[in-house]
């Protein structure tokens, strides 16, 4: 039995899991963990190149995640948030508070725009898209529109801004003051 199967089999009450530098973790392993660890609220994967969109989709479809950190996971592609409200991401629309896509080079401007269509902006407090030069200011305006729309539909508390970490991206400080509902951290 490998380590991932052991986690899935022997840790059903686990609520926080962090896997760093695990080149053997696959989509199948992450799916098994998600199926067996139904209480997992915080998942952090760093430098796990074998995990791609399918594994993340399985996790978000099965887990009551409040925090999802995907750091340097190069197996992720630009269509991670595709399908908008019909995707598994829509299941997290009321719970996901922190999402990190730090240094995930497959994430693009379009990926960030599609995140807004998932419904997650109603609960999201922090988004980290730093260390990704594929991202410029264009999706930040879409995030702002999504936050304002969630407010107008009474799904997001008034006055709560979305904190977006954008250091080492193509986002420049000239947009900082013109974006409503979003606070940029450079």
C-alpha positions in Angstrom: 0.0 0.0 0.0 1.5 3.4 -1.0 1.3 6.5 1.2 -1.6 8.0 -0.6 -3.7 4.9 -0.3 -2.8 4.8 3.4 -4.0 8.3 3.9 -7.3 7.5 2.1 -7.8 4.3 4.0 -6.7 5.2 7.5 -7.5 8.9 7.9 -11.2 9.4 7.2 -11.5 12.2 9.9 -8.6 14.2 8.5 -9.6 17.9 8.1 -6.2 19.4 6.9 -3.8 17.8 4.4 -0.6 19.3 3.1 1.5 17.4 0.5 4.7 19.1 -0.6 7.2 18.1 -3.3 5.3 14.9 -4.0 6.0 13.9 -7.6 4.2 10.6 -7.3 0.8 12.0 -6.3 -1.6 11.5 -9.2 -5.1 12.5 -10.1 -6.2 9.0 -9.1 -4.5 9.3 -5.7 -6.1 12.7 -5.0 -9.5 11.3 -6.0 -9.1 8.4 -3.6 -8.2 10.8 -0.8 -11.2 13.0 -1.6 -13.5 10.0 -1.6 -12.3 8.7 1.8 -11.6 11.9 3.7 -15.0 13.6 3.6 -14.1 16.1 6.4 -11.2 17.7 4.6 -11.6 21.4 4.8 -8.1 22.5 4.0 -6.0 21.0 1.2 -2.5 22.3 0.2 -0.6 20.8 -2.7 2.8 22.2 -3.5 5.0 21.1 -6.3 2.9 18.0 -7.1 3.3 17.9 -10.9 1.3 14.7 -11.3 -1.9 16.4 -10.2 -3.9 18.0 -12.9 -7.4 19.3 -13.5 -9.1 16.0 -13.1 -7.7 15.4 -9.6 -8.6 18.9 -8.5 -12.1 18.6 -10.0 -12.6 15.4 -8.0 -11.5 17.1 -4.8 -13.7 20.1 -5.2 -16.7 18.0 -6.1 -16.4 15.8 -3.0 -14.9 17.9 -0.2 -16.3 20.8 1.9 -13.1 22.9 1.3 -12.7 26.3 2.9 -9.1 26.6 1.7 -7.5 25.1 -1.4 -3.8 25.9 -2.0 -2.3 24.8 -5.3 1.3 26.0 -5.4 3.6 25.3 -8.3 1.4 22.5 -9.5 2.4 22.4 -13.2 0.0 19.7 -14.1 -2.9 22.2 -14.0 -4.1 23.7 -17.2 -5.9 26.8 -18.3 -9.4 25.3 -18.3 -9.4 24.5 -14.6 -12.5 26.6 -14.0 -14.2 25.9 -17.4 -17.9 25.1 -17.4 -18.8 27.8 -15.0 -21.8 27.0 -12.8 -22.1 23.5 -14.2 -18.7 22.6 -12.8 -17.8 21.0 -9.4 -16.5 24.5 -8.4 -20.1 25.6 -8.1 -20.5 23.2 -5.2 -18.0 25.4 -3.2 -19.8 28.7 -3.9 -20.8 29.1 -0.2 -17.7 27.6 1.5 -14.4 28.3 -0.3 -12.7 31.3 1.4 -9.1 30.9 0.2 -7.8 29.8 -3.2 -4.1 29.9 -4.1 -2.9 29.2 -7.6 0.6 30.6 -6.8 3.2 29.7 -9.5 0.8 27.4 -11.4 2.1 28.2 -14.9 -0.9 26.7 -16.7 -3.3 29.2 -15.2 -4.1 32.0 -17.6 -6.1 35.2 -17.8 -9.0 33.2 -19.1 -8.7 30.8 -16.1 -9.2 33.7 -13.7 -12.1 35.1 -15.7 -13.8 31.6 -15.7 -13.3 31.5 -11.9 -15.8 34.3 -11.7 -18.4 32.2 -13.4 -18.2 29.4 -10.9 -20.1 31.2 -8.1 -17.1 31.0 -5.7 -16.8 34.8 -5.5 -19.7 34.9 -3.1 -17.6 33.4 -0.3 -14.0 33.9 -1.5 -11.9 36.2 0.7 -8.4 35.6 -0.7 -7.1 34.7 -4.1 -3.4 34.2 -4.8 -2.4 34.3 -8.4 1.1 35.5 -7.8 4.3 34.2 -9.5 2.5 33.8 -12.8 3.5 36.1 -15.6 0.7 34.6 -17.8 -1.7 36.9 -15.9 -2.2 40.6 -16.5 -4.8 43.1 -15.4 -7.6 42.0 -17.7 -9.1 39.3 -15.5 -8.9 41.5 -12.4 -11.8 43.7 -13.9 -13.8 40.5 -14.4 -13.2 39.5 -10.8 -14.4 43.0 -9.7 -17.6 42.6 -11.7 -18.1 39.1 -10.2 -17.7 40.4 -6.7 -20.1 43.3 -7.3 -22.6 40.9 -8.9 -22.4 38.6 -5.9 -23.1 41.6 -3.6 -26.1 42.7 -5.7 -27.5 39.2 -5.4 -27.0 39.3 -1.6 -24.6 36.4 -1.7 -21.6 38.4 -0.6 -21.6 40.7 2.4 -21.4 44.4 1.6 -18.0 45.9 2.4 -16.1 42.6 2.1 -13.4 43.0 -0.6 -11.7 40.2 -2.3 -8.0 40.3 -1.5 -6.0 39.3 -4.6 -2.2 38.6 -4.4 -0.7 39.6 -7.7 3.1 40.0 -7.1 5.3 38.8 -9.9 2.4 38.8 -12.4 1.7 41.2 -15.3 -0.7 43.3 -13.1 0.6 46.8 -12.6 -0.1 49.2 -9.8 -2.0 51.7 -12.1 -5.1 49.5 -11.7 -5.0 49.4 -7.9 -7.3 52.4 -7.3 -9.8 51.8 -10.1 -11.1 48.4 -9.1 -14.2 48.2 -6.9 -14.6 45.2 -4.6 -11.1 43.9 -5.1 -7.9 44.8 -3.1 -4.7 44.1 -4.9 -1.6 43.1 -3.0 1.7 43.7 -4.9 
